[in-house]
């Protein structure tokens, strides 16, 4: 088989790789006013935690001052933080959530 004349050019094979998106941790922060029941409700509804897991994370927030809710791509994590703040404000609680790069 004859090699095509490329005029001195070199053919290269490119390899495409898929990179997983960076994950961001969503963390709840303790305060002196938000009820434990409300934190459990947030964990069950926003973060889809089972009751036992929601209770465990709520106790971590209460005892250690912060609790990890999960790790998500940036847009999802940002939406969850906004949802927590919106629900907390509508219930007159100062509950805070934040993002941390994993």
Secondary structure, 3 states (H helix, E strand, C coil): CCCCCCCCCCCCCCCCCCCCCCEEEEEEECCCCCCHHHHHHHHHHCCCCCHHHHHHHHHHHHHHCEEEEEEEEHHHHHHHHHHHHHHHHHCCCCCEEEEEEC
